[in-house]
């Protein structure tokens, strides 16, 4: 698990970051049809021999690269947040178990 400074170190914080990230991913998904439409238009212009075809081709290449990078980074961020959530949930559960054991130790150690 790769931890970076943009991931909260507590359960509530991670849950909040994950919610925000889910909203961002929904926004990215919502823009996909627009990106596809722009891509199709550009490809059509290139195929039809538009005078700016080479520039359009370059822009298409840049657009694809940025789109792929954005989706890959969003996917990695989601994985990092899910890993962090799992760890923070474990720590919370382990602390709760530890606390319960500390509470019971005096009872089992007493001679009565």
N, C-alpha and C positions, 0 to 999 in steps of 0.2 A: 504494500500500500504506500503510495506516494503522498506525503502530507506537505501542503504548502501553506503559506501565511494567510491565504484567503479562505481557509476552512476553519470554522469555529472549533474551539476545544471543549465544548459542552453540548449535551444532548439537545437542549432547547434551541441553541444557536444553530446547530447542524440541521435540525428539523426546519427552522425558518429559512436557512439558505437553500435547502432542497426545495421548499415551496416556491421560493423566488425563481430558482432555476427551472422548475417545471413550467412556470409562466413564460420564461424566456424561450424554452424549447417549443412551447405552443406557438409563440410568436414566430419563431423560425419556420416551423411547419406551415403556419399560415401564409408566409411569404413565398413558399415554394412555387405555387402556381404562377405568381408574378415573375419569378426568376425564369421559370420554364417558358413563359410567354415571350419574355425579352430575348431569351436564347433562340427560340424558334424564329422570331422576327429577324434576328441577326443572321442566322443560318440561311434563311430565305434570301436576304439581301445579298449574301456572298454567292449563293447558288445562281441568282439572277444576274450576276456580273455587275453589281452596283459599283459606281465609280470609287466609293470609299470602302470597297470590299476588304482590302488588306487591313485597313484600320479597324474595321468591324471585326475581322477575324482575330486581331490582336486583343481587342476589347473582350470578345467572347472567351478567349483563352484566359485572360485576367479574371473575368467574372467566374468562370468555372473553378479556377484555382482558389479564389477567395471564398466561394460558396462551399467548396469541399473542406477548406481549412476551418471555416466557421462551424460547420457541422461536426468535424472531427474534434475540435476543441470543446464544443458543447457536450459531445458524447463523453470525452475524457473527464470533463468537469463533473458530469453526472456520476460517473463511476467513482471518482474521488470522494464526492459527497456521500454516495451510498456506502462506500467503504468506511468513511468516517462515522456515519450514522451507526453502522454495525458495531464499530469499536466503542463508541460512546454509550450505546445501549448495553454492551457487555460490561463496561466499567460501572455503569449505574446498577446493573443487576448484581455484579460481584460486590460492590460496596454495600448494597442492601443485605446480601447474604452474610457478609462479614459483620455488619452491625447486629444482625439477628444472633449470630454466634456469640458475639461479645456480651449481648444481653443475657444469654443462656448460661455462659460460663460460670458465673457466681452461683447459680442455682445448682448445677451439677457438682460444683466443688464444695458445697456446704455439707456439713455432717448431718444436718437434720433430715 
